[in-house]
Amino acid sequence: MKILLVEDDETIVQLLQPTLASQRYLVELATDGQAGWELVDSFEYDLILLDVMLPKLDGINFCKKLRAKGDRTPVLLLTAQDSSTDKVRGLDAGADDYALKPFDIEELLARIRALLRRSSVTPSPVLEWGFLRLDPSSCEVTYDGKLLHLTAKEYGILELLLRNTHRIFSQSALLDRVWSFDEPPTENTVRAHIKSLRQKIKKAGAPDPIETVYGLGYRLKAEEQGAGSRGAGEQGSNYQLPTSQSQIPAELIPLWERHREKYIERIGVIEQAIASAKQECLDPQLQHQAAKEAHTLIGSLGSFGLIAASQLCRQIERELSDETQFTQERIEHLSEPIVALRQTLNAVEDLKVKSQKSEIKNQESGVRSQKSEVKSQHSPPNANYQLPTTSYQLPTTKLLIVDSDRQMTQAVTTEATTAGMEVVVARDLSQARSAIACTKPDAVLLDLYFCQNRVHGLQFLSTLANAQPPIPTIVLTAPQSFADRVEAARLGARSFLQKPVPPAQAIAAIAQVLQASTTPEAKLMLVDDDPQLLERLQILLEPWGFRLTLLADPQQFWHYLENFRPDLLILDIEMPQLSGIDLCQVVRNDPQWSELPIIFLSARTDAEIIHRVFTLGADDYVNKPVIGPELVARILNRLERSQIRHQMLQLQNAKLMTGE
């Protein structure tokens, strides 16, 4: 974990730095408040140890400034002022805790652990992944009681992943969080540390807890992927799925209803195989069929957000794919997750009934919304995949201006209208939210301080960036603040303008952002033998403006390819008769299609398969269950690269034609 120590007392620094380092913390030092602020403004920390009496910028004002910009990093004040008034001032300024000088070092370390635990996804004092345990108080990592000897960096990486169980860390993010700015290694060093950490964990007999998300980084695997399995002959874990993991989004309930019986049939095949194994008469063909059904359910259930159930299916598939003889313990271990799957389906039904009751209450509201939508059908469709124009005259663009400055909004509205844009102006947060719901703008021009509150402006910017699809946002502010620029960029702003800005310049920036973020209408061809998953992907991808062809029978692949002529191909690996690997090789062998971008979707996570598909020509690989935003980001990334390559080839051909 990365700690910023802001302290000007050299004696305390000499005491704290080695002590914290011995506890596996990465410590960066600032000897005055201003230097500390510049570090906080540039880097991300897990905790700040902050002296109160500092030169240039004292600890109280440092704290106020930090909280004013929306930074929630835990702050522990170090102070010799022990009066109640001083403590109240510090806590009211935004500090999370304080330690009185001279402090007991063990107490200080305990307070640090408590603050890190409070801000962590995992609140337990000991961080656990199955039988893998990391104890911050002793800085020890054990697996099933066996001590692992990790380096400081390996310990830091593992602790970071255990405290942030659902976050993906890129290699650059790991560099930022585990290495200090004065010891920057290369990204190859990060990979080497990850490899070494995995080897030490594997040597201890533990399954690999780290998942490589290709093209994005690393994250902690879900525990259901085997974290709780000690090995053959030991007691399995109890599969109790929380209700929150049985919740299906309301918009997917109709799709679930159409295919629910099919999922029950698939589970029935698995149950039949387990029953046969108990009677010692399991037919190899039935075992193979049950493994195949479990494989299909990994993607199907996961696509509805039932991630824990999907991971259970992954474990079932792994057990059924093992052709060694079934022991009684293996059969019992296999029976537990199938019971949990049945419980999941029952929980889904209960929650679905509650959702339907809630939907009935909102029917009138829905009818009004539909009428409003009918009235607006004359408006053009979302412009996300229109061909870029050569100027900023965009007649189909809907622009939302969020700014309380009437003079500014009037001038920009006039310029935008002249450019052929439809403009809506919102002067407060309520109007802005209503406009987003009703207008569905193609772009937003947002004054970060539009309601005299930067925090509200940043929160609204985050809402726009997290919309599906994200709404391109151009930020403008009057204050000249580098911190505003950094925070806006982090939250997804596409452009940043400083007031006062000429209206023509604002419209030009909007046009530039739209052109940079749009792609010609893309045609995607999806090939998967699971029709339910194809339908789920259709619901996910169509709102982005993609034209889709869905194919469940790989035997018809070439006919559909030549007739639909897709811009990108998405393939499942395991399909009957013809695998996705077969189809990939066929495409790469044809001169006309050899450059077609190909993304594989698969529940397979073994390195051998992943290496093979990339060797044969895959452009990307996405694990099932599919995470919607991740898949969309990868598709857009591949389309953009393909478009750039196409433009470069056109430019080269033009030069050859002209003899340049």
C-alpha positions as CSV (number, residue, x, y, z in Angstrom):
1,M,0.0,0.0,0.0
2,K,1.2,3.5,-0.9
3,I,1.5,6.1,1.9
4,L,2.3,9.8,1.6
5,L,4.1,11.2,4.6
6,V,4.0,15.0,4.9
7,E,6.2,15.9,7.8
8,D,9.0,18.5,8.3
9,D,10.4,17.0,11.5
10,E,13.5,15.1,10.4
11,T,13.6,13.0,13.6
12,I,10.0,11.8,13.1
13,V,10.8,11.1,9.4
14,Q,13.8,9.0,10.3
15,L,11.6,7.0,12.8
16,L,8.6,6.5,10.5
17,Q,10.1,5.8,7.1
18,P,12.0,2.6,8.1
19,T,9.2,1.5,10.4
20,L,6.5,1.8,7.7
21,A,8.9,0.2,5.1
22,S,9.3,-2.8,7.5
23,Q,5.5,-3.2,7.4
24,R,5.7,-3.5,3.6
25,Y,4.3,0.0,3.0
26,L,5.6,2.1,0.1
27,V,6.4,5.6,1.6
28,E,6.8,8.8,-0.3
29,L,8.0,11.9,1.6
30,A,7.1,15.6,1.4
31,T,8.7,18.0,3.9
32,D,6.2,20.9,3.4
33,G,2.5,21.2,2.7
34,Q,2.9,22.6,-0.8
35,A,5.2,19.8,-1.9
36,G,2.8,17.3,-0.4
37,W,-0.1,18.9,-2.3
38,E,1.7,18.6,-5.6
39,L,2.3,14.9,-5.0
40,V,-1.4,14.3,-4.1
41,D,-2.4,16.2,-7.2
42,S,-0.2,14.0,-9.4
43,F,-0.3,10.5,-7.9
44,E,-2.8,8.2,-6.1
45,Y,-2.2,7.2,-2.5
46,D,-3.9,4.8,-0.1
47,L,-3.3,6.9,3.0
48,I,-1.8,10.3,3.9
49,L,0.1,10.8,7.2
50,L,-0.1,14.6,7.6
51,D,1.5,16.8,10.2
52,V,-0.6,19.8,11.3
53,M,2.2,22.4,11.7
54,L,3.7,22.5,8.2
55,P,5.5,25.3,6.3
56,K,3.8,26.8,3.1
57,L,0.5,24.9,3.6
58,D,-0.5,23.7,7.1
59,G,-2.2,20.4,7.6
60,I,-5.7,21.8,8.4
61,N,-5.9,23.8,5.2
62,F,-4.3,20.9,3.3
63,C,-7.2,18.7,4.5
64,K,-9.8,21.2,3.6
65,K,-8.4,21.6,0.1
66,L,-8.2,17.9,-0.4
67,R,-11.9,17.3,0.6
68,A,-13.0,20.3,-1.5
69,K,-11.8,18.7,-4.7
70,G,-13.6,15.5,-3.8
71,D,-10.6,13.4,-2.9
72,R,-11.6,10.8,-0.2
73,T,-8.1,9.4,0.5
74,P,-7.9,8.6,4.2
75,V,-5.9,11.2,6.2
76,L,-4.3,10.6,9.6
77,L,-3.2,13.8,11.3
78,L,0.0,13.8,13.4
79,T,-0.1,16.6,16.0
80,A,1.3,17.7,19.3
81,Q,-1.8,19.7,20.0
82,D,-3.9,17.7,22.4
83,S,-6.7,20.0,23.2
84,S,-10.3,19.0,22.2
85,T,-10.6,22.2,20.1
86,D,-7.6,21.3,18.0
87,K,-8.9,17.7,17.5
88,V,-12.3,19.0,16.5
89,R,-10.7,21.4,13.9
90,G,-8.8,18.6,12.4
91,L,-11.7,16.2,12.1
92,D,-14.0,18.9,10.8
93,A,-11.4,19.8,8.2
94,G,-11.8,16.2,6.8
95,A,-9.2,14.2,8.7
96,D,-10.2,10.6,9.4
97,D,-8.1,10.1,12.5
98,Y,-5.3,11.7,14.5
99,A,-2.3,10.5,16.5
100,L,-0.7,12.6,19.3
101,K,3.0,13.3,19.4
102,P,5.0,11.7,20.9
103,F,3.0,8.6,19.6
104,D,3.3,4.9,20.4
105,I,4.5,3.3,17.2
106,E,2.4,0.2,17.6
107,E,-0.8,2.2,18.2
108,L,0.0,4.3,15.1
109,L,0.5,1.2,13.0
110,A,-2.9,-0.1,14.3
111,R,-4.6,3.1,13.4
112,I,-3.1,3.0,9.9
113,R,-4.3,-0.6,9.4
114,A,-7.8,0.4,10.6
115,L,-8.0,3.3,8.1
116,L,-6.8,1.2,5.2
117,R,-9.3,-1.5,6.2
118,R,-12.1,1.1,6.4
119,S,-11.4,2.4,2.9
120,S,-10.9,-1.1,1.5
121,V,-13.5,-3.3,-0.3
122,T,-12.5,-6.0,2.2
123,P,-13.2,-4.8,5.8
124,S,-11.7,-7.8,7.6
125,P,-8.3,-7.2,9.4
126,V,-7.0,-10.3,7.6
127,L,-7.3,-10.3,3.8
128,E,-8.4,-13.7,2.5
129,W,-8.8,-15.4,-0.8
130,G,-9.9,-19.0,0.0
131,F,-7.2,-20.4,2.1
132,L,-4.7,-17.7,1.0
133,R,-4.3,-15.2,3.9
134,L,-2.5,-11.9,4.1
135,D,-2.2,-10.4,7.6
136,P,-1.2,-6.7,7.5
137,S,-0.4,-6.6,11.2
138,S,2.4,-9.2,10.8
139,C,3.1,-8.7,7.1
140,E,2.8,-12.4,6.6
141,V,1.2,-14.3,3.7
142,T,0.2,-17.9,4.3
143,Y,-1.6,-20.6,2.3
144,D,-3.4,-23.2,4.5
145,G,-1.0,-22.3,7.3
146,K,2.2,-22.5,5.2
147,L,4.2,-19.3,5.1
148,L,5.0,-17.7,1.7
149,H,8.3,-15.8,1.4
150,L,7.4,-12.8,-0.8
151,T,9.5,-9.7,-1.7
152,A,8.2,-6.3,-0.7
153,K,6.9,-5.6,-4.3
154,E,5.2,-9.0,-4.5
155,Y,3.5,-8.4,-1.1
156,G,2.4,-5.0,-2.3
157,I,0.9,-6.3,-5.5
158,L,-1.0,-9.1,-3.7
159,E,-2.3,-6.7,-1.0
160,L,-3.5,-4.2,-3.6
161,L,-5.4,-6.9,-5.4
162,L,-6.9,-8.4,-2.2
163,R,-8.1,-4.9,-1.0
164,N,-9.7,-4.1,-4.4
165,T,-11.3,-7.4,-5.4
166,H,-13.3,-6.1,-8.4
167,R,-10.8,-3.6,-9.9
168,I,-8.6,-4.2,-12.9
169,F,-5.1,-2.7,-12.5
170,S,-3.1,-1.9,-15.6
171,Q,0.7,-2.3,-15.5
172,S,1.0,1.5,-15.3
173,A,-1.5,1.6,-12.4
174,L,0.6,-1.0,-10.5
175,L,3.7,1.0,-11.2
176,D,2.0,4.0,-9.7
177,R,0.7,2.2,-6.6
178,V,3.5,-0.2,-5.7
179,W,6.6,1.6,-6.9
180,S,7.6,5.1,-5.7
181,F,8.2,7.9,-8.3
182,D,11.9,7.9,-7.6
183,E,12.3,4.2,-8.5
184,P,10.4,3.8,-11.8
185,P,10.9,0.4,-13.4
186,T,9.8,-0.7,-16.8
187,E,6.5,-2.5,-17.4
188,N,8.5,-5.7,-18.0
189,T,9.5,-5.5,-14.4
190,V,5.8,-5.5,-13.4
191,R,5.3,-8.7,-15.5
192,A,8.3,-10.3,-13.9
193,H,7.0,-9.6,-10.4
194,I,3.5,-11.0,-11.3
195,K,5.1,-14.1,-12.7
196,S,7.3,-14.6,-9.6
197,L,4.3,-14.0,-7.3
198,R,2.3,-16.6,-9.2
199,Q,5.1,-19.1,-9.0
200,K,5.5,-18.8,-5.3
201,I,1.8,-19.1,-4.7
202,K,1.6,-22.2,-6.9
203,K,4.6,-23.7,-5.2
204,A,2.7,-23.4,-1.9
205,G,-0.1,-25.5,-3.4
206,A,-2.6,-22.7,-3.9
207,P,-4.5,-22.0,-7.2
208,D,-3.5,-18.8,-9.0
209,P,-5.5,-15.9,-7.6
210,I,-4.5,-13.4,-10.3
211,E,-6.5,-13.1,-13.5
212,T,-4.8,-11.5,-16.6
213,V,-7.4,-9.4,-18.4
214,Y,-5.9,-9.3,-21.8
215,G,-5.2,-5.7,-23.0
216,L,-6.3,-4.2,-19.7
217,G,-4.2,-5.6,-16.8
218,Y,-4.7,-7.8,-13.7
219,R,-7.4,-8.4,-11.2
220,L,-8.2,-10.8,-8.4
221,K,-10.1,-13.9,-9.6
222,A,-13.5,-14.6,-8.1
223,E,-13.1,-17.1,-5.2
224,E,-15.5,-19.6,-6.9
225,Q,-12.8,-20.2,-9.5
226,G,-11.1,-22.5,-7.1
227,A,-9.8,-20.4,-4.2
228,G,-11.6,-22.5,-1.7
229,S,-10.3,-25.8,-2.9
230,R,-7.4,-27.2,-0.9
231,G,-6.8,-30.2,-3.0
232,A,-8.0,-33.8,-3.3
233,G,-9.3,-35.4,-0.2
234,E,-10.0,-32.3,1.8
235,Q,-13.3,-30.8,2.8
236,G,-14.9,-28.6,0.1
237,S,-16.5,-25.2,0.8
238,N,-20.1,-24.4,1.4
239,Y,-21.7,-22.6,-1.6
240,Q,-24.1,-20.0,-0.2
241,L,-24.7,-17.4,-2.9
242,P,-25.8,-13.9,-1.6
243,T,-29.2,-12.7,-2.8
244,S,-27.5,-9.7,-4.5
245,Q,-25.8,-12.2,-6.9
246,S,-29.2,-13.5,-8.0
247,Q,-30.5,-10.1,-9.2
248,I,-31.1,-9.9,-13.0
249,P,-31.4,-6.3,-14.5
250,A,-35.1,-5.5,-15.2
251,E,-34.5,-5.0,-18.9
252,L,-33.2,-8.6,-19.2
253,I,-36.1,-10.3,-17.4
254,P,-38.1,-10.9,-20.7
255,L,-35.0,-12.5,-22.2
256,W,-34.5,-14.6,-19.1
257,E,-38.1,-15.7,-19.3
258,R,-37.7,-16.9,-22.9
259,H,-34.7,-19.1,-22.1
260,R,-35.2,-20.1,-18.4
261,E,-36.5,-23.6,-19.3
262,K,-33.5,-24.2,-21.5
263,Y,-31.1,-23.4,-18.6
264,I,-33.1,-25.7,-16.3
265,E,-32.7,-28.5,-18.9
266,R,-29.0,-27.9,-19.0
267,I,-28.8,-28.2,-15.3
268,G,-30.9,-31.3,-15.5
269,V,-28.3,-33.0,-17.7
270,I,-25.6,-32.1,-15.2
271,E,-27.7,-33.5,-12.3
272,Q,-28.3,-36.7,-14.3
273,A,-24.6,-37.1,-14.8
274,I,-23.9,-36.7,-11.0
275,A,-26.7,-39.2,-10.2
276,S,-25.1,-41.7,-12.5
277,A,-21.7,-41.1,-11.0
278,K,-23.2,-41.8,-7.5
279,Q,-24.4,-45.1,-8.8
280,E,-21.0,-45.8,-10.5
281,C,-22.6,-46.1,-13.9
282,L,-21.7,-42.7,-15.5
283,D,-21.5,-43.1,-19.3
284,P,-18.5,-41.2,-20.8
285,Q,-20.9,-39.7,-23.4
286,L,-23.2,-38.3,-20.7
287,Q,-20.2,-37.0,-18.8
288,H,-19.0,-35.2,-21.9
289,Q,-22.5,-33.8,-22.6
290,A,-22.8,-32.6,-19.0
291,A,-19.4,-30.8,-19.2
292,K,-20.5,-29.2,-22.4
293,E,-23.8,-28.0,-20.8
294,A,-21.8,-26.5,-17.9
295,H,-19.5,-24.8,-20.3
296,T,-22.4,-23.2,-22.1
297,L,-23.9,-22.1,-18.8
298,I,-20.7,-20.2,-17.8
299,G,-21.4,-17.6,-20.5
300,S,-25.2,-17.8,-20.4
301,L,-25.7,-17.2,-16.7
302,G,-22.8,-14.7,-16.5
303,S,-24.4,-12.6,-19.3
304,F,-27.4,-12.0,-17.0
305,G,-25.1,-10.7,-14.2
306,L,-25.2,-14.1,-12.3
307,I,-21.4,-14.0,-12.0
308,A,-21.1,-16.3,-8.9
309,A,-23.4,-18.9,-10.5
310,S,-21.3,-18.7,-13.7
311,Q,-18.1,-19.4,-11.7
312,L,-19.8,-22.4,-10.1
313,C,-20.5,-23.7,-13.6
314,R,-16.8,-23.2,-14.4
315,Q,-15.9,-25.4,-11.5
316,I,-18.5,-28.0,-12.5
317,E,-17.1,-28.1,-16.1
318,R,-13.5,-28.5,-14.7
319,E,-14.6,-31.5,-12.6
320,L,-16.6,-33.1,-15.4
321,S,-13.8,-32.6,-17.9
322,D,-11.5,-34.6,-15.6
323,E,-11.7,-38.2,-16.9
324,T,-10.1,-39.8,-13.9
325,Q,-12.3,-42.0,-11.8
326,F,-14.9,-40.3,-9.6
327,T,-14.3,-40.9,-5.9
328,Q,-17.1,-40.4,-3.3
329,E,-15.4,-37.2,-2.2
330,R,-15.3,-35.8,-5.7
331,I,-19.0,-36.6,-6.2
332,E,-19.9,-34.8,-3.0
333,H,-17.7,-31.9,-4.0
334,L,-19.5,-31.7,-7.4
335,S,-23.0,-32.0,-5.8
336,E,-22.6,-28.8,-3.8
337,P,-22.4,-26.3,-6.6
338,I,-25.3,-27.9,-8.5
339,V,-27.5,-27.4,-5.5
340,A,-26.4,-23.8,-5.3
341,L,-27.3,-23.3,-8.9
342,R,-30.8,-24.6,-8.3
343,Q,-31.0,-22.2,-5.3
344,T,-29.9,-19.4,-7.6
345,L,-32.7,-20.0,-10.1
346,N,-35.2,-20.0,-7.3
347,A,-33.8,-16.7,-5.9
348,V,-34.0,-15.2,-9.4
349,E,-37.7,-16.2,-9.7
350,D,-38.4,-14.6,-6.3
351,L,-36.7,-11.4,-7.2
352,K,-38.3,-11.3,-10.6
353,V,-41.8,-11.4,-9.0
354,K,-40.8,-8.4,-6.8
355,S,-39.5,-6.6,-9.9
356,Q,-42.7,-7.2,-11.8
357,K,-44.8,-5.8,-9.0
358,S,-42.6,-2.7,-9.0
359,E,-43.0,-2.4,-12.7
360,I,-46.8,-2.5,-12.5
361,K,-46.6,0.5,-10.2
362,N,-44.6,2.4,-12.7
363,Q,-46.7,1.6,-15.8
364,E,-48.4,5.0,-16.0
365,S,-45.0,6.6,-15.9
366,G,-43.8,4.2,-18.6
367,V,-46.8,5.0,-20.9
368,R,-46.1,8.7,-20.6
369,S,-42.5,8.0,-21.5
370,Q,-43.5,6.0,-24.6
371,K,-45.8,8.8,-25.7
372,S,-42.9,11.3,-25.4
373,E,-40.7,8.9,-27.4
374,V,-43.3,8.7,-30.2
375,K,-43.4,12.4,-30.4
376,S,-39.7,12.6,-30.9
377,Q,-39.4,9.8,-33.5
378,H,-38.9,12.5,-36.2
379,S,-35.5,13.2,-34.7
380,P,-32.5,11.4,-36.3
381,P,-31.0,8.3,-34.7
382,N,-27.9,8.5,-32.5
383,A,-25.1,9.9,-34.5
384,N,-22.4,7.7,-32.9
385,Y,-21.6,5.9,-36.2
386,Q,-22.2,8.6,-38.8
387,L,-19.2,9.3,-41.1
388,P,-17.1,12.2,-39.9
389,T,-17.8,15.5,-41.6
390,T,-15.2,17.9,-43.0
391,S,-16.4,20.9,-41.0
392,Y,-18.3,21.5,-37.8
393,Q,-21.7,21.8,-39.4
394,L,-23.4,18.8,-37.8
395,P,-27.2,19.1,-38.6
396,T,-28.1,16.0,-36.6
397,T,-26.2,16.8,-33.5
398,K,-28.2,17.4,-30.2
399,L,-26.2,19.6,-27.9
400,L,-26.9,20.0,-24.1
401,I,-25.3,23.1,-22.5
402,V,-25.0,22.9,-18.7
403,D,-24.1,26.4,-17.5
404,S,-25.7,29.1,-15.3
405,D,-23.9,31.9,-17.3
406,R,-26.8,33.3,-19.4
407,Q,-24.6,35.5,-21.6
408,M,-22.3,32.6,-22.4
409,T,-25.1,30.1,-23.1
410,Q,-26.9,32.6,-25.3
411,A,-23.8,33.2,-27.4
412,V,-22.9,29.5,-27.7
413,T,-26.6,28.7,-28.5
414,T,-26.6,31.2,-31.4
415,E,-23.4,29.8,-32.8
416,A,-24.5,26.2,-32.4
417,T,-27.9,26.9,-34.1
418,T,-26.1,28.5,-37.0
419,A,-24.0,25.3,-37.3
420,G,-27.3,23.3,-37.5
421,M,-27.3,21.9,-34.0
422,E,-30.3,21.4,-31.8
423,V,-29.6,23.0,-28.4
424,V,-31.0,22.5,-25.0
425,V,-29.8,24.7,-22.0
426,A,-29.8,23.5,-18.4
427,R,-29.0,26.1,-15.6
428,D,-29.1,23.7,-12.6
429,L,-28.6,20.1,-11.7
430,S,-32.3,19.2,-11.8
431,Q,-32.7,20.6,-15.3
432,A,-29.5,18.9,-16.5
433,R,-30.7,15.5,-15.3
434,S,-34.1,16.0,-16.9
435,A,-32.5,17.0,-20.2
436,I,-30.3,13.9,-20.2
437,A,-33.4,11.7,-19.7
438,C,-35.6,13.4,-22.3
439,T,-33.2,14.8,-25.0
440,K,-30.5,12.1,-25.1
441,P,-27.9,14.5,-26.4
442,D,-25.0,13.6,-28.6
443,A,-22.6,15.9,-26.7
444,V,-22.6,18.0,-23.5
445,L,-20.9,21.3,-22.9
446,L,-20.4,21.4,-19.1
447,D,-19.3,24.2,-16.9
448,L,-17.7,22.4,-14.0
449,Y,-18.8,25.1,-11.6
450,F,-22.3,25.5,-13.1
451,C,-24.1,25.2,-9.7
452,Q,-21.3,27.0,-7.8
453,N,-20.2,23.6,-6.6
454,R,-17.3,21.8,-8.2
455,V,-18.1,18.5,-6.5
456,H,-21.6,18.4,-8.1
457,G,-20.0,19.3,-11.5
458,L,-17.5,16.4,-11.2
459,Q,-20.3,14.0,-10.1
460,F,-22.4,15.0,-13.1
461,L,-19.4,14.5,-15.4
462,S,-18.9,11.0,-14.0
463,T,-22.6,10.3,-14.7
464,L,-22.2,11.3,-18.3
465,A,-19.0,9.2,-18.7
466,N,-20.7,6.1,-17.2
467,A,-23.8,6.3,-19.4
468,Q,-24.3,3.5,-21.9
469,P,-23.1,4.6,-24.3
470,P,-21.0,7.4,-22.7
471,I,-22.0,10.9,-23.7
472,P,-19.0,12.9,-25.0
473,T,-18.5,15.9,-22.7
474,I,-16.6,19.1,-23.2
475,V,-15.7,20.8,-19.9
476,L,-15.1,24.5,-19.5
477,T,-14.3,26.5,-16.3
478,A,-13.4,30.0,-15.3
479,P,-10.8,29.1,-12.6
480,Q,-7.4,28.4,-13.9
481,S,-6.8,25.1,-12.1
482,F,-4.5,22.3,-13.2
483,A,-6.2,20.1,-10.6
484,D,-9.5,20.6,-12.5
485,R,-7.9,19.6,-15.7
486,V,-6.5,16.4,-14.2
487,E,-9.8,15.4,-12.4
488,A,-11.9,16.1,-15.5
489,A,-9.5,13.9,-17.6
490,R,-9.7,11.1,-15.1
491,L,-13.5,11.2,-15.1
492,G,-13.8,11.0,-18.9
493,A,-14.0,14.5,-20.3
494,R,-13.1,14.6,-24.0
495,S,-11.9,18.3,-24.1
496,F,-11.2,21.1,-21.7
497,L,-11.8,24.8,-22.4
498,Q,-10.8,27.8,-20.3
499,K,-13.3,30.7,-19.9
500,P,-13.6,33.1,-21.5
501,V,-13.9,31.1,-24.8
502,P,-15.2,32.4,-28.1
503,P,-18.4,30.6,-29.1
504,A,-17.0,29.6,-32.4
505,Q,-14.0,27.9,-30.6
506,A,-16.4,26.1,-28.3
507,I,-18.5,24.7,-31.3
508,A,-15.3,23.7,-33.1
509,A,-14.1,21.8,-30.0
510,I,-17.5,20.0,-29.8
511,A,-17.3,19.0,-33.5
512,Q,-13.7,17.8,-33.0
513,V,-14.7,15.6,-30.0
514,L,-17.7,14.2,-31.9
515,Q,-15.5,13.4,-35.0
516,A,-12.9,11.8,-32.8
517,S,-15.4,9.7,-30.9
518,T,-17.5,8.5,-33.8
519,T,-17.0,5.6,-36.1
520,P,-18.7,4.8,-39.4
521,E,-21.7,2.4,-38.8
522,A,-19.9,-0.9,-38.0
523,K,-21.1,-4.3,-39.0
524,L,-20.4,-7.1,-36.5
525,M,-20.9,-10.8,-37.1
526,L,-21.2,-13.0,-34.0
527,V,-20.8,-16.7,-34.2
528,D,-21.7,-18.8,-31.1
529,D,-23.7,-22.1,-30.7
530,D,-25.5,-20.7,-27.7
531,P,-28.6,-18.8,-29.1
532,Q,-29.4,-17.4,-25.7
533,L,-26.0,-15.7,-25.4
534,L,-26.3,-14.3,-28.9
535,E,-29.6,-12.7,-28.0
536,R,-28.0,-11.3,-24.8
537,L,-25.2,-9.8,-26.9
538,Q,-27.7,-8.3,-29.3
539,I,-29.4,-6.5,-26.4
540,L,-25.9,-5.3,-25.3
541,L,-24.5,-4.1,-28.6
542,E,-27.5,-2.7,-30.6
543,P,-27.8,0.5,-28.5
544,W,-24.3,1.4,-29.6
545,G,-25.5,1.6,-33.3
546,F,-23.8,-1.6,-34.5
547,R,-25.4,-3.6,-37.3
548,L,-25.4,-7.2,-36.2
549,T,-25.6,-10.7,-37.8
550,L,-26.0,-13.5,-35.3
551,L,-25.1,-17.1,-36.4
552,A,-25.6,-20.2,-34.2
553,D,-24.6,-22.7,-36.9
554,P,-20.9,-22.5,-37.9
555,Q,-21.6,-24.6,-40.9
556,Q,-23.2,-21.6,-42.6
557,F,-20.3,-19.3,-41.7
558,W,-18.9,-18.6,-45.1
559,H,-22.3,-17.9,-46.7
560,Y,-23.0,-15.3,-44.0
561,L,-19.5,-13.8,-44.2
562,E,-19.7,-13.1,-47.9
563,N,-23.2,-11.8,-47.8
564,F,-23.0,-9.6,-44.7
565,R,-19.4,-8.5,-45.2
566,P,-18.7,-7.6,-41.5
567,D,-16.2,-5.1,-40.2
568,L,-15.4,-7.3,-37.2
569,L,-15.9,-10.9,-36.3
570,I,-16.7,-12.3,-32.8
571,L,-16.2,-16.1,-32.4
572,D,-16.8,-18.6,-29.7
573,I,-14.0,-21.2,-29.4
574,E,-15.9,-24.4,-28.7
575,M,-18.7,-25.2,-31.1
576,P,-19.9,-28.5,-32.6
577,Q,-18.3,-29.7,-35.9
578,L,-16.4,-26.4,-36.6
579,S,-14.6,-24.6,-33.8
580,G,-13.9,-20.9,-33.7
581,I,-10.2,-21.7,-34.2
582,D,-11.2,-23.5,-37.5
583,L,-13.1,-20.4,-38.6
584,C,-10.3,-18.1,-37.7
585,Q,-7.8,-20.1,-39.8
586,V,-10.2,-20.1,-42.8
587,V,-10.5,-16.3,-42.6
588,R,-6.8,-15.7,-42.2
589,N,-6.1,-18.0,-45.2
590,D,-8.3,-15.9,-47.6
591,P,-6.6,-12.8,-49.1
592,Q,-9.9,-10.9,-49.1
593,W,-10.6,-11.4,-45.4
594,S,-7.1,-11.9,-44.0
595,E,-7.1,-8.4,-42.3
596,L,-10.6,-8.8,-40.8
597,P,-10.4,-8.0,-37.0
598,I,-11.3,-11.1,-34.9
599,I,-12.3,-11.2,-31.2
600,F,-12.7,-14.5,-29.4
601,L,-15.3,-15.0,-26.7
602,S,-14.7,-18.1,-24.5
603,A,-15.0,-19.5,-21.0
604,R,-11.6,-21.1,-21.4
605,T,-8.9,-19.5,-19.2
606,D,-6.0,-21.8,-19.8
607,A,-2.9,-20.1,-21.1
608,E,-2.3,-22.8,-23.8
609,I,-5.6,-22.1,-25.6
610,I,-5.2,-18.3,-25.3
611,H,-1.7,-18.5,-26.7
612,R,-2.9,-20.7,-29.6
613,V,-5.7,-18.4,-30.7
614,F,-3.4,-15.4,-30.8
615,T,-0.8,-17.4,-32.7
616,L,-3.4,-18.3,-35.3
617,G,-4.4,-14.7,-35.8
618,A,-6.9,-13.5,-33.2
619,D,-6.8,-9.8,-32.4
620,D,-8.3,-10.0,-28.9
621,Y,-9.6,-12.5,-26.4
622,V,-12.5,-11.9,-24.0
623,N,-13.5,-14.2,-21.2
624,K,-17.0,-15.4,-20.6
625,P,-19.1,-14.3,-18.7
626,V,-19.0,-11.2,-20.8
627,I,-18.6,-7.9,-19.0
628,G,-20.6,-5.4,-21.2
629,P,-18.4,-2.3,-21.0
630,E,-15.2,-4.3,-21.4
631,L,-16.5,-6.0,-24.6
632,V,-17.7,-2.7,-26.1
633,A,-14.4,-1.0,-25.3
634,R,-12.5,-3.8,-27.0
635,I,-14.8,-3.7,-30.1
636,L,-14.4,0.0,-30.5
637,N,-10.7,-0.2,-30.0
638,R,-10.3,-2.9,-32.7
639,L,-12.6,-1.0,-35.1
640,E,-10.6,2.2,-34.6
641,R,-7.3,0.4,-35.2
642,S,-8.7,-1.2,-38.3
643,Q,-9.9,2.1,-39.6
644,I,-6.5,3.7,-39.1
645,R,-4.8,0.9,-40.9
646,H,-7.3,1.2,-43.8
647,Q,-6.6,4.9,-44.0
648,M,-2.9,4.3,-44.0
649,L,-3.2,1.8,-46.8
650,Q,-5.3,4.2,-48.9
651,L,-2.7,6.9,-48.4
652,Q,0.1,4.6,-49.5
653,N,-1.9,3.5,-52.6
654,A,-2.5,7.2,-53.4
655,K,1.2,7.9,-53.2
656,L,2.0,5.0,-55.5
657,M,-0.6,6.2,-58.0
658,T,0.8,9.7,-58.1
659,G,4.4,8.4,-58.1
660,E,5.4,10.2,-54.9
